[in-house]
Amino acid sequence: MRRCLMLDLKDSPDLIAEYEAMHREIWPEVANHLRTQGITRMEIFRLGTRLCMLMETDDSIFSDQRVADAEANDPVLTKWQSLMWKFQAPTPWTPPGEKWVEAALVFDLSRQP
């Protein structure tokens, strides 16, 4: 399945630069976690302070709950998530207590005649 998730960054050029530097080579444990959870492809794009994450998953393995449980029970993943929140901010449309929020698909060329 393809998913598009959105998140904001704090409006600080220094924090944005640090966030991007950390994502040029993420911690090996984080990359391994993503792969073992059934995430087959992930890309994050930025425009200003808005992030867009495109993710493809193997739905025979992937579930949001499984990912959340794994992150909550692994001290390295918990540390990574806590560190990322230093840079991140919820969008104006993000429900309280959430981070990444799924964007609604409004157009798909492959569905056009």
Biopython code that builds the backbone (N, CA, C, O; Angstrom):
import numpy as np
from Bio.PDB.StructureBuilder import StructureBuilder

atoms = [
    (1, "MET", "N", (0.853, -1.175, 0.000)),
    (1, "MET", "CA", (0.000, 0.000, 0.000)),
    (1, "MET", "C", (0.900, 1.240, 0.000)),
    (1, "MET", "O", (1.963, 1.255, 0.621)),
    (2, "ARG", "N", (0.458, 2.258, -0.696)),
    (2, "ARG", "CA", (1.134, 3.549, -0.674)),
    (2, "ARG", "C", (0.424, 4.464, 0.300)),
    (2, "ARG", "O", (-0.805, 4.487, 0.362)),
    (3, "ARG", "N", (1.203, 5.220, 1.063)),
    (3, "ARG", "CA", (0.627, 6.167, 2.005)),
    (3, "ARG", "C", (1.392, 7.475, 1.903)),
    (3, "ARG", "O", (2.580, 7.493, 1.581)),
    (4, "CYS", "N", (0.702, 8.557, 2.179)),
    (4, "CYS", "CA", (1.313, 9.885, 2.210)),
    (4, "CYS", "C", (0.989, 10.493, 3.567)),
    (4, "CYS", "O", (-0.178, 10.689, 3.907)),
    (5, "LEU", "N", (2.024, 10.789, 4.336)),
    (5, "LEU", "CA", (1.842, 11.346, 5.670)),
    (5, "LEU", "C", (2.503, 12.719, 5.754)),
    (5, "LEU", "O", (3.504, 12.980, 5.087)),
    (6, "MET", "N", (1.935, 13.584, 6.574)),
    (6, "MET", "CA", (2.402, 14.966, 6.670)),
    (6, "MET", "C", (2.773, 15.298, 8.117)),
    (6, "MET", "O", (2.205, 14.774, 9.076)),
    (7, "LEU", "N", (3.749, 16.191, 8.222)),
    (7, "LEU", "CA", (4.218, 16.665, 9.515)),
    (7, "LEU", "C", (4.923, 17.989, 9.276)),
    (7, "LEU", "O", (5.417, 18.233, 8.174)),
    (8, "ASP", "N", (4.979, 18.832, 10.264)),
    (8, "ASP", "CA", (5.710, 20.086, 10.151)),
    (8, "ASP", "C", (7.014, 19.999, 10.921)),
    (8, "ASP", "O", (7.178, 19.175, 11.821)),
    (9, "LEU", "N", (7.939, 20.873, 10.544)),
    (9, "LEU", "CA", (9.158, 21.079, 11.310)),
    (9, "LEU", "C", (9.048, 22.415, 12.026)),
    (9, "LEU", "O", (8.326, 23.310, 11.586)),
    (10, "LYS", "N", (9.760, 22.539, 13.116)),
    (10, "LYS", "CA", (9.822, 23.834, 13.795)),
    (10, "LYS", "C", (10.505, 24.819, 12.854)),
    (10, "LYS", "O", (11.430, 24.458, 12.126)),
    (11, "ASP", "N", (10.048, 26.042, 12.876)),
    (11, "ASP", "CA", (10.526, 27.060, 11.943)),
    (11, "ASP", "C", (11.860, 27.633, 12.421)),
    (11, "ASP", "O", (11.933, 28.754, 12.926)),
    (12, "SER", "N", (12.910, 26.831, 12.246)),
    (12, "SER", "CA", (14.260, 27.222, 12.652)),
    (12, "SER", "C", (15.228, 26.674, 11.615)),
    (12, "SER", "O", (15.373, 25.457, 11.503)),
    (13, "PRO", "N", (15.897, 27.535, 10.855)),
    (13, "PRO", "CA", (16.848, 27.036, 9.851)),
    (13, "PRO", "C", (17.904, 26.100, 10.438)),
    (13, "PRO", "O", (18.298, 25.129, 9.792)),
    (14, "ASP", "N", (18.361, 26.384, 11.651)),
    (14, "ASP", "CA", (19.372, 25.517, 12.269)),
    (14, "ASP", "C", (18.802, 24.130, 12.584)),
    (14, "ASP", "O", (19.451, 23.117, 12.324)),
    (15, "LEU", "N", (17.597, 24.089, 13.138)),
    (15, "LEU", "CA", (16.967, 22.790, 13.446)),
    (15, "LEU", "C", (16.647, 22.029, 12.163)),
    (15, "LEU", "O", (16.825, 20.812, 12.109)),
    (16, "ILE", "N", (16.181, 22.724, 11.136)),
    (16, "ILE", "CA", (15.875, 22.060, 9.867)),
    (16, "ILE", "C", (17.145, 21.466, 9.268)),
    (16, "ILE", "O", (17.125, 20.336, 8.781)),
    (17, "ALA", "N", (18.233, 22.202, 9.297)),
    (17, "ALA", "CA", (19.500, 21.699, 8.774)),
    (17, "ALA", "C", (19.960, 20.465, 9.556)),
    (17, "ALA", "O", (20.448, 19.501, 8.967)),
    (18, "GLU", "N", (19.804, 20.496, 10.866)),
    (18, "GLU", "CA", (20.186, 19.354, 11.700)),
    (18, "GLU", "C", (19.304, 18.140, 11.415)),
    (18, "GLU", "O", (19.794, 17.013, 11.336)),
    (19, "TYR", "N", (18.007, 18.375, 11.263)),
    (19, "TYR", "CA", (17.070, 17.287, 10.938)),
    (19, "TYR", "C", (17.459, 16.628, 9.618)),
    (19, "TYR", "O", (17.515, 15.402, 9.522)),
    (20, "GLU", "N", (17.725, 17.442, 8.610)),
    (20, "GLU", "CA", (18.098, 16.893, 7.307)),
    (20, "GLU", "C", (19.425, 16.146, 7.393)),
    (20, "GLU", "O", (19.575, 15.094, 6.773)),
    (21, "ALA", "N", (20.383, 16.665, 8.144)),
    (21, "ALA", "CA", (21.667, 15.983, 8.303)),
    (21, "ALA", "C", (21.470, 14.617, 8.959)),
    (21, "ALA", "O", (22.099, 13.640, 8.551)),
    (22, "MET", "N", (20.611, 14.541, 9.963)),
    (22, "MET", "CA", (20.366, 13.261, 10.644)),
    (22, "MET", "C", (19.698, 12.253, 9.714)),
    (22, "MET", "O", (19.855, 11.046, 9.894)),
    (23, "HIS", "N", (18.957, 12.740, 8.726)),
    (23, "HIS", "CA", (18.257, 11.840, 7.814)),
    (23, "HIS", "C", (19.094, 11.451, 6.594)),
    (23, "HIS", "O", (18.670, 10.606, 5.806)),
    (24, "ARG", "N", (20.266, 12.049, 6.426)),
    (24, "ARG", "CA", (21.133, 11.595, 5.332)),
    (24, "ARG", "C", (21.650, 10.194, 5.607)),
    (24, "ARG", "O", (21.928, 9.430, 4.683)),
    (25, "GLU", "N", (21.776, 9.864, 6.895)),
    (25, "GLU", "CA", (22.133, 8.493, 7.289)),
    (25, "GLU", "C", (21.551, 8.238, 8.674)),
    (25, "GLU", "O", (22.163, 8.551, 9.695)),
    (26, "ILE", "N", (20.347, 7.657, 8.678)),
    (26, "ILE", "CA", (19.674, 7.405, 9.956)),
    (26, "ILE", "C", (20.383, 6.289, 10.708)),
    (26, "ILE", "O", (21.194, 5.558, 10.139)),
    (27, "TRP", "N", (20.072, 6.168, 11.978)),
    (27, "TRP", "CA", (20.670, 5.130, 12.799)),
    (27, "TRP", "C", (20.328, 3.759, 12.188)),
    (27, "TRP", "O", (19.201, 3.548, 11.739)),
    (28, "PRO", "N", (21.286, 2.839, 12.170)),
    (28, "PRO", "CA", (21.024, 1.510, 11.578)),
    (28, "PRO", "C", (19.840, 0.789, 12.225)),
    (28, "PRO", "O", (19.091, 0.088, 11.545)),
    (29, "GLU", "N", (19.676, 0.961, 13.525)),
    (29, "GLU", "CA", (18.560, 0.307, 14.229)),
    (29, "GLU", "C", (17.216, 0.819, 13.728)),
    (29, "GLU", "O", (16.242, 0.068, 13.663)),
    (30, "VAL", "N", (17.168, 2.099, 13.373)),
    (30, "VAL", "CA", (15.926, 2.690, 12.871)),
    (30, "VAL", "C", (15.627, 2.145, 11.477)),
    (30, "VAL", "O", (14.491, 1.769, 11.187)),
    (31, "ALA", "N", (16.639, 2.102, 10.617)),
    (31, "ALA", "CA", (16.443, 1.557, 9.267)),
    (31, "ALA", "C", (16.010, 0.095, 9.337)),
    (31, "ALA", "O", (15.111, -0.320, 8.606)),
    (32, "ASN", "N", (16.639, -0.683, 10.207)),
    (32, "ASN", "CA", (16.272, -2.088, 10.357)),
    (32, "ASN", "C", (14.840, -2.229, 10.860)),
    (32, "ASN", "O", (14.086, -3.075, 10.380)),
    (33, "HIS", "N", (14.473, -1.401, 11.825)),
    (33, "HIS", "CA", (13.107, -1.415, 12.362)),
    (33, "HIS", "C", (12.090, -1.155, 11.250)),
    (33, "HIS", "O", (11.101, -1.879, 11.133)),
    (34, "LEU", "N", (12.327, -0.135, 10.442)),
    (34, "LEU", "CA", (11.382, 0.195, 9.367)),
    (34, "LEU", "C", (11.221, -0.992, 8.414)),
    (34, "LEU", "O", (10.105, -1.348, 8.036)),
    (35, "ARG", "N", (12.328, -1.590, 8.039)),
    (35, "ARG", "CA", (12.272, -2.721, 7.098)),
    (35, "ARG", "C", (11.568, -3.931, 7.706)),
    (35, "ARG", "O", (10.765, -4.580, 7.036)),
    (36, "THR", "N", (11.862, -4.238, 8.971)),
    (36, "THR", "CA", (11.236, -5.414, 9.584)),
    (36, "THR", "C", (9.751, -5.216, 9.856)),
    (36, "THR", "O", (9.026, -6.187, 10.074)),
    (37, "GLN", "N", (9.291, -3.968, 9.844)),
    (37, "GLN", "CA", (7.873, -3.689, 10.042)),
    (37, "GLN", "C", (7.079, -3.759, 8.741)),
    (37, "GLN", "O", (5.867, -3.544, 8.740)),
    (38, "GLY", "N", (7.762, -4.060, 7.626)),
    (38, "GLY", "CA", (7.056, -4.175, 6.356)),
    (38, "GLY", "C", (7.048, -2.901, 5.538)),
    (38, "GLY", "O", (6.281, -2.786, 4.582)),
    (39, "ILE", "N", (7.880, -1.950, 5.892)),
    (39, "ILE", "CA", (7.996, -0.724, 5.093)),
    (39, "ILE", "C", (9.025, -1.013, 4.001)),
    (39, "ILE", "O", (10.208, -1.209, 4.284)),
    (40, "THR", "N", (8.564, -1.036, 2.766)),
    (40, "THR", "CA", (9.434, -1.408, 1.655)),
    (40, "THR", "C", (10.072, -0.212, 0.972)),
    (40, "THR", "O", (11.083, -0.352, 0.283)),
    (41, "ARG", "N", (9.493, 0.948, 1.157)),
    (41, "ARG", "CA", (10.044, 2.180, 0.576)),
    (41, "ARG", "C", (9.541, 3.360, 1.401)),
    (41, "ARG", "O", (8.381, 3.407, 1.810)),
    (42, "MET", "N", (10.453, 4.319, 1.636)),
    (42, "MET", "CA", (10.066, 5.521, 2.371)),
    (42, "MET", "C", (10.914, 6.680, 1.859)),
    (42, "MET", "O", (12.134, 6.575, 1.734)),
    (43, "GLU", "N", (10.240, 7.774, 1.571)),
    (43, "GLU", "CA", (10.908, 9.004, 1.173)),
    (43, "GLU", "C", (10.254, 10.154, 1.926)),
    (43, "GLU", "O", (9.042, 10.156, 2.141)),
    (44, "ILE", "N", (11.067, 11.134, 2.328)),
    (44, "ILE", "CA", (10.535, 12.319, 2.985)),
    (44, "ILE", "C", (10.960, 13.530, 2.164)),
    (44, "ILE", "O", (12.139, 13.711, 1.860)),
    (45, "PHE", "N", (9.982, 14.349, 1.815)),
    (45, "PHE", "CA", (10.207, 15.580, 1.060)),
    (45, "PHE", "C", (9.897, 16.764, 1.973)),
    (45, "PHE", "O", (9.097, 16.648, 2.901)),
    (46, "ARG", "N", (10.542, 17.913, 1.700)),
    (46, "ARG", "CA", (10.306, 19.106, 2.504)),
    (46, "ARG", "C", (10.052, 20.308, 1.604)),
    (46, "ARG", "O", (10.733, 20.502, 0.597)),
    (47, "LEU", "N", (9.072, 21.105, 1.979)),
    (47, "LEU", "CA", (8.826, 22.409, 1.377)),
    (47, "LEU", "C", (8.661, 23.372, 2.539)),
    (47, "LEU", "O", (7.666, 23.311, 3.260)),
    (48, "GLY", "N", (9.630, 24.262, 2.726)),
    (48, "GLY", "CA", (9.592, 25.145, 3.889)),
    (48, "GLY", "C", (9.666, 24.316, 5.153)),
    (48, "GLY", "O", (10.636, 23.589, 5.370)),
    (49, "THR", "N", (8.648, 24.421, 5.985)),
    (49, "THR", "CA", (8.610, 23.635, 7.223)),
    (49, "THR", "C", (7.705, 22.406, 7.116)),
    (49, "THR", "O", (7.591, 21.644, 8.076)),
    (50, "ARG", "N", (7.067, 22.206, 5.975)),
    (50, "ARG", "CA", (6.145, 21.077, 5.807)),
    (50, "ARG", "C", (6.887, 19.863, 5.251)),
    (50, "ARG", "O", (7.616, 19.965, 4.264)),
    (51, "LEU", "N", (6.690, 18.715, 5.895)),
    (51, "LEU", "CA", (7.259, 17.454, 5.433)),
    (51, "LEU", "C", (6.162, 16.588, 4.830)),
    (51, "LEU", "O", (5.020, 16.591, 5.290)),
    (52, "CYS", "N", (6.529, 15.855, 3.801)),
    (52, "CYS", "CA", (5.641, 14.893, 3.170)),
    (52, "CYS", "C", (6.394, 13.566, 3.094)),
    (52, "CYS", "O", (7.431, 13.478, 2.437)),
    (53, "MET", "N", (5.878, 12.540, 3.760)),
    (53, "MET", "CA", (6.497, 11.225, 3.739)),
    (53, "MET", "C", (5.671, 10.306, 2.850)),
    (53, "MET", "O", (4.478, 10.107, 3.078)),
    (54, "LEU", "N", (6.320, 9.752, 1.838)),
    (54, "LEU", "CA", (5.696, 8.749, 0.991)),
    (54, "LEU", "C", (6.220, 7.401, 1.442)),
    (54, "LEU", "O", (7.428, 7.195, 1.556)),
    (55, "MET", "N", (5.306, 6.495, 1.694)),
    (55, "MET", "CA", (5.672, 5.210, 2.251)),
    (55, "MET", "C", (4.925, 4.106, 1.511)),
    (55, "MET", "O", (3.725, 4.207, 1.256)),
    (56, "GLU", "N", (5.651, 3.066, 1.178)),
    (56, "GLU", "CA", (5.036, 1.872, 0.603)),
    (56, "GLU", "C", (5.242, 0.738, 1.595)),
    (56, "GLU", "O", (6.323, 0.578, 2.162)),
    (57, "THR", "N", (4.196, -0.041, 1.794)),
    (57, "THR", "CA", (4.247, -1.092, 2.811)),
    (57, "THR", "C", (3.809, -2.430, 2.249)),
    (57, "THR", "O", (3.023, -2.508, 1.306)),
    (58, "ASP", "N", (4.339, -3.472, 2.853)),
    (58, "ASP", "CA", (3.882, -4.834, 2.606)),
    (58, "ASP", "C", (2.796, -5.082, 3.645)),
    (58, "ASP", "O", (3.091, -5.307, 4.819)),
    (59, "ASP", "N", (1.557, -5.041, 3.217)),
    (59, "ASP", "CA", (0.450, -5.104, 4.162)),
    (59, "ASP", "C", (0.234, -6.474, 4.784)),
    (59, "ASP", "O", (-0.604, -6.620, 5.673)),
    (60, "SER", "N", (0.978, -7.483, 4.332)),
    (60, "SER", "CA", (0.923, -8.769, 5.023)),
    (60, "SER", "C", (1.735, -8.707, 6.328)),
    (60, "SER", "O", (1.616, -9.588, 7.179)),
    (61, "ILE", "N", (2.555, -7.666, 6.476)),
    (61, "ILE", "CA", (3.394, -7.486, 7.669)),
    (61, "ILE", "C", (3.041, -6.202, 8.409)),
    (61, "ILE", "O", (2.929, -6.201, 9.635)),
    (62, "PHE", "N", (2.866, -5.117, 7.673)),
    (62, "PHE", "CA", (2.753, -3.776, 8.260)),
    (62, "PHE", "C", (1.415, -3.532, 8.948)),
    (62, "PHE", "O", (0.356, -3.922, 8.456)),
    (63, "SER", "N", (1.499, -2.875, 10.100)),
    (63, "SER", "CA", (0.323, -2.266, 10.736)),
    (63, "SER", "C", (0.815, -1.126, 11.604)),
    (63, "SER", "O", (1.892, -1.206, 12.193)),
    (64, "ASP", "N", (0.021, -0.057, 11.684)),
    (64, "ASP", "CA", (0.390, 1.091, 12.512)),
    (64, "ASP", "C", (0.597, 0.664, 13.963)),
    (64, "ASP", "O", (1.524, 1.133, 14.622)),
    (65, "GLN", "N", (-0.252, -0.211, 14.454)),
    (65, "GLN", "CA", (-0.153, -0.653, 15.844)),
    (65, "GLN", "C", (1.124, -1.444, 16.089)),
    (65, "GLN", "O", (1.776, -1.275, 17.119)),
    (66, "ARG", "N", (1.478, -2.303, 15.150)),
    (66, "ARG", "CA", (2.705, -3.106, 15.277)),
    (66, "ARG", "C", (3.928, -2.194, 15.328)),
    (66, "ARG", "O", (4.839, -2.424, 16.124)),
    (67, "VAL", "N", (3.956, -1.161, 14.486)),
    (67, "VAL", "CA", (5.058, -0.199, 14.481)),
    (67, "VAL", "C", (5.113, 0.535, 15.822)),
    (67, "VAL", "O", (6.178, 0.654, 16.428)),
    (68, "ALA", "N", (3.970, 1.021, 16.276)),
    (68, "ALA", "CA", (3.915, 1.765, 17.545)),
    (68, "ALA", "C", (4.371, 0.897, 18.712)),
    (68, "ALA", "O", (5.117, 1.360, 19.575)),
    (69, "ASP", "N", (3.928, -0.356, 18.744)),
    (69, "ASP", "CA", (4.333, -1.268, 19.820)),
    (69, "ASP", "C", (5.836, -1.508, 19.804)),
    (69, "ASP", "O", (6.484, -1.491, 20.851)),
    (70, "ALA", "N", (6.388, -1.731, 18.619)),
    (70, "ALA", "CA", (7.829, -1.962, 18.504)),
    (70, "ALA", "C", (8.613, -0.743, 18.962)),
    (70, "ALA", "O", (9.619, -0.872, 19.660)),
    (71, "GLU", "N", (8.151, 0.444, 18.568)),
    (71, "GLU", "CA", (8.848, 1.670, 18.964)),
    (71, "GLU", "C", (8.755, 1.905, 20.465)),
    (71, "GLU", "O", (9.711, 2.387, 21.073)),
    (72, "ALA", "N", (7.633, 1.576, 21.065)),
    (72, "ALA", "CA", (7.440, 1.804, 22.501)),
    (72, "ALA", "C", (8.274, 0.847, 23.350)),
    (72, "ALA", "O", (8.596, 1.151, 24.499)),
    (73, "ASN", "N", (8.624, -0.311, 22.782)),
    (73, "ASN", "CA", (9.324, -1.338, 23.558)),
    (73, "ASN", "C", (10.814, -1.431, 23.251)),
    (73, "ASN", "O", (11.482, -2.333, 23.757)),
    (74, "ASP", "N", (11.343, -0.545, 22.452)),
    (74, "ASP", "CA", (12.765, -0.585, 22.092)),
    (74, "ASP", "C", (13.401, 0.745, 22.509)),
    (74, "ASP", "O", (13.021, 1.793, 21.986)),
    (75, "PRO", "N", (14.352, 0.722, 23.433)),
    (75, "PRO", "CA", (14.927, 1.977, 23.920)),
    (75, "PRO", "C", (15.634, 2.803, 22.837)),
    (75, "PRO", "O", (15.640, 4.031, 22.919)),
    (76, "VAL", "N", (16.218, 2.169, 21.843)),
    (76, "VAL", "CA", (16.878, 2.917, 20.767)),
    (76, "VAL", "C", (15.834, 3.650, 19.926)),
    (76, "VAL", "O", (16.016, 4.819, 19.586)),
    (77, "LEU", "N", (14.743, 2.962, 19.592)),
    (77, "LEU", "CA", (13.681, 3.588, 18.798)),
    (77, "LEU", "C", (12.987, 4.696, 19.584)),
    (77, "LEU", "O", (12.638, 5.735, 19.024)),
    (78, "THR", "N", (12.789, 4.474, 20.872)),
    (78, "THR", "CA", (12.190, 5.499, 21.727)),
    (78, "THR", "C", (13.085, 6.737, 21.764)),
    (78, "THR", "O", (12.593, 7.864, 21.703)),
    (79, "LYS", "N", (14.398, 6.525, 21.864)),
    (79, "LYS", "CA", (15.341, 7.648, 21.874)),
    (79, "LYS", "C", (15.295, 8.404, 20.546)),
    (79, "LYS", "O", (15.311, 9.634, 20.535)),
    (80, "TRP", "N", (15.237, 7.672, 19.423)),
    (80, "TRP", "CA", (15.162, 8.312, 18.105)),
    (80, "TRP", "C", (13.894, 9.159, 17.994)),
    (80, "TRP", "O", (13.946, 10.313, 17.570)),
    (81, "GLN", "N", (12.761, 8.578, 18.378)),
    (81, "GLN", "CA", (11.493, 9.312, 18.283)),
    (81, "GLN", "C", (11.506, 10.553, 19.171)),
    (81, "GLN", "O", (11.008, 11.605, 18.770)),
    (82, "SER", "N", (12.059, 10.442, 20.348)),
    (82, "SER", "CA", (12.153, 11.588, 21.255)),
    (82, "SER", "C", (13.059, 12.664, 20.656)),
    (82, "SER", "O", (12.737, 13.850, 20.717)),
    (83, "LEU", "N", (14.170, 12.260, 20.087)),
    (83, "LEU", "CA", (15.083, 13.204, 19.448)),
    (83, "LEU", "C", (14.412, 13.891, 18.264)),
    (83, "LEU", "O", (14.585, 15.095, 18.079)),
    (84, "MET", "N", (13.651, 13.153, 17.459)),
    (84, "MET", "CA", (12.997, 13.745, 16.293)),
    (84, "MET", "C", (11.974, 14.803, 16.701)),
    (84, "MET", "O", (11.760, 15.773, 15.974)),
    (85, "TRP", "N", (11.343, 14.619, 17.862)),
    (85, "TRP", "CA", (10.340, 15.589, 18.297)),
    (85, "TRP", "C", (10.983, 16.937, 18.605)),
    (85, "TRP", "O", (10.286, 17.951, 18.655)),
    (86, "LYS", "N", (12.301, 16.967, 18.812)),
    (86, "LYS", "CA", (13.026, 18.234, 18.985)),
    (86, "LYS", "C", (12.863, 19.110, 17.743)),
    (86, "LYS", "O", (12.853, 20.337, 17.844)),
    (87, "PHE", "N", (12.737, 18.485, 16.582)),
    (87, "PHE", "CA", (12.665, 19.188, 15.303)),
    (87, "PHE", "C", (11.233, 19.334, 14.784)),
    (87, "PHE", "O", (10.927, 20.266, 14.041)),
    (88, "GLN", "N", (10.370, 18.418, 15.175)),
    (88, "GLN", "CA", (9.054, 18.283, 14.562)),
    (88, "GLN", "C", (7.976, 19.057, 15.313)),
    (88, "GLN", "O", (8.101, 19.357, 16.500)),
    (89, "ALA", "N", (6.917, 19.366, 14.575)),
    (89, "ALA", "CA", (5.742, 20.031, 15.142)),
    (89, "ALA", "C", (4.513, 19.481, 14.425)),
    (89, "ALA", "O", (4.592, 19.164, 13.238)),
    (90, "PRO", "N", (3.392, 19.363, 15.108)),
    (90, "PRO", "CA", (2.187, 18.887, 14.427)),
    (90, "PRO", "C", (1.693, 19.921, 13.422)),
    (90, "PRO", "O", (1.892, 21.123, 13.603)),
    (91, "THR", "N", (1.053, 19.448, 12.374)),
    (91, "THR", "CA", (0.407, 20.375, 11.444)),
    (91, "THR", "C", (-0.812, 20.974, 12.144)),
    (91, "THR", "O", (-1.215, 20.479, 13.197)),
    (92, "PRO", "N", (-1.397, 22.012, 11.592)),
    (92, "PRO", "CA", (-2.621, 22.557, 12.195)),
    (92, "PRO", "C", (-3.777, 21.551, 12.199)),
    (92, "PRO", "O", (-4.746, 21.741, 12.934)),
    (93, "TRP", "N", (-3.694, 20.490, 11.398)),
    (93, "TRP", "CA", (-4.780, 19.505, 11.260)),
    (93, "TRP", "C", (-4.477, 18.200, 11.971)),
    (93, "TRP", "O", (-5.242, 17.243, 11.856)),
    (94, "THR", "N", (-3.377, 18.145, 12.702)),
    (94, "THR", "CA", (-2.984, 16.919, 13.390)),
    (94, "THR", "C", (-3.766, 16.773, 14.689)),
    (94, "THR", "O", (-3.789, 17.701, 15.499)),
    (95, "PRO", "N", (-4.409, 15.622, 14.903)),
    (95, "PRO", "CA", (-5.126, 15.409, 16.161)),
    (95, "PRO", "C", (-4.166, 15.466, 17.358)),
    (95, "PRO", "O", (-2.994, 15.114, 17.227)),
    (96, "PRO", "N", (-4.653, 15.903, 18.511)),
    (96, "PRO", "CA", (-3.804, 15.970, 19.711)),
    (96, "PRO", "C", (-3.145, 14.621, 20.001)),
    (96, "PRO", "O", (-3.779, 13.571, 19.892)),
    (97, "GLY", "N", (-1.880, 14.667, 20.366)),
    (97, "GLY", "CA", (-1.148, 13.459, 20.718)),
    (97, "GLY", "C", (-0.580, 12.697, 19.539)),
    (97, "GLY", "O", (0.110, 11.697, 19.740)),
    (98, "GLU", "N", (-0.844, 13.130, 18.320)),
    (98, "GLU", "CA", (-0.348, 12.437, 17.126)),
    (98, "GLU", "C", (0.844, 13.207, 16.568)),
    (98, "GLU", "O", (1.104, 14.349, 16.949)),
    (99, "LYS", "N", (1.571, 12.543, 15.641)),
    (99, "LYS", "CA", (2.679, 13.209, 14.955)),
    (99, "LYS", "C", (2.362, 13.253, 13.462)),
    (99, "LYS", "O", (1.719, 14.186, 12.982)),
    (100, "TRP", "N", (2.814, 12.252, 12.747)),
    (100, "TRP", "CA", (2.528, 12.176, 11.314)),
    (100, "TRP", "C", (1.039, 11.930, 11.126)),
    (100, "TRP", "O", (0.442, 11.126, 11.841)),
    (101, "VAL", "N", (0.442, 12.621, 10.165)),
    (101, "VAL", "CA", (-0.984, 12.443, 9.890)),
    (101, "VAL", "C", (-1.138, 12.140, 8.396)),
    (101, "VAL", "O", (-0.473, 12.742, 7.553)),
    (102, "GLU", "N", (-2.022, 11.201, 8.092)),
    (102, "GLU", "CA", (-2.192, 10.784, 6.701)),
    (102, "GLU", "C", (-2.934, 11.843, 5.890)),
    (102, "GLU", "O", (-3.951, 12.387, 6.319)),
    (103, "ALA", "N", (-2.395, 12.115, 4.711)),
    (103, "ALA", "CA", (-3.022, 13.066, 3.795)),
    (103, "ALA", "C", (-4.058, 12.336, 2.947)),
    (103, "ALA", "O", (-3.902, 11.154, 2.641)),
    (104, "ALA", "N", (-5.101, 13.041, 2.577)),
    (104, "ALA", "CA", (-6.158, 12.468, 1.740)),
    (104, "ALA", "C", (-5.742, 12.548, 0.267)),
    (104, "ALA", "O", (-5.239, 13.575, -0.189)),
    (105, "LEU", "N", (-5.951, 11.485, -0.447)),
    (105, "LEU", "CA", (-5.698, 11.455, -1.883)),
    (105, "LEU", "C", (-6.808, 12.233, -2.582)),
    (105, "LEU", "O", (-7.988, 11.926, -2.412)),
    (106, "VAL", "N", (-6.430, 13.241, -3.369)),
    (106, "VAL", "CA", (-7.433, 14.031, -4.081)),
    (106, "VAL", "C", (-7.350, 13.863, -5.592)),
    (106, "VAL", "O", (-8.278, 14.244, -6.307)),
    (107, "PHE", "N", (-6.250, 13.297, -6.090)),
    (107, "PHE", "CA", (-6.116, 13.087, -7.538)),
    (107, "PHE", "C", (-5.163, 11.935, -7.786)),
    (107, "PHE", "O", (-4.136, 11.801, -7.120)),
    (108, "ASP", "N", (-5.525, 11.090, -8.770)),
    (108, "ASP", "CA", (-4.687, 9.974, -9.188)),
    (108, "ASP", "C", (-4.842, 9.850, -10.710)),
    (108, "ASP", "O", (-5.900, 9.463, -11.206)),
    (109, "LEU", "N", (-3.790, 10.180, -11.428)),
    (109, "LEU", "CA", (-3.822, 10.149, -12.892)),
    (109, "LEU", "C", (-4.187, 8.760, -13.409)),
    (109, "LEU", "O", (-4.855, 8.631, -14.435)),
    (110, "SER", "N", (-3.748, 7.722, -12.698)),
    (110, "SER", "CA", (-4.048, 6.362, -13.191)),
    (110, "SER", "C", (-5.544, 6.041, -13.165)),
    (110, "SER", "O", (-5.968, 5.068, -13.788)),
    (111, "ARG", "N", (-6.335, 6.820, -12.471)),
    (111, "ARG", "CA", (-7.791, 6.615, -12.416)),
    (111, "ARG", "C", (-8.541, 7.473, -13.430)),
    (111, "ARG", "O", (-9.771, 7.468, -13.467)),
    (112, "GLN", "N", (-7.804, 8.199, -14.242)),
    (112, "GLN", "CA", (-8.427, 9.069, -15.229)),
    (112, "GLN", "C", (-8.557, 8.347, -16.565)),
    (112, "GLN", "O", (-7.705, 7.532, -16.918)),
    (113, "PRO", "N", (-9.629, 8.644, -17.315)),
    (113, "PRO", "CA", (-9.783, 8.010, -18.627)),
    (113, "PRO", "C", (-8.752, 8.528, -19.627)),
    (113, "PRO", "O", (-8.741, 8.099, -20.781)),
]
sb = StructureBuilder()
sb.init_structure("model")
sb.init_model(0)
sb.init_chain("A")
sb.init_seg("    ")
for serial, (resi, resn, name, xyz) in enumerate(atoms, 1):
    if name == "N":
        sb.init_residue(resn, " ", resi, " ")
    sb.init_atom(name, np.array(xyz, "f"), 0.0, 1.0, " ", f" {name:<3s}", serial, name[0])
structure = sb.get_structure()
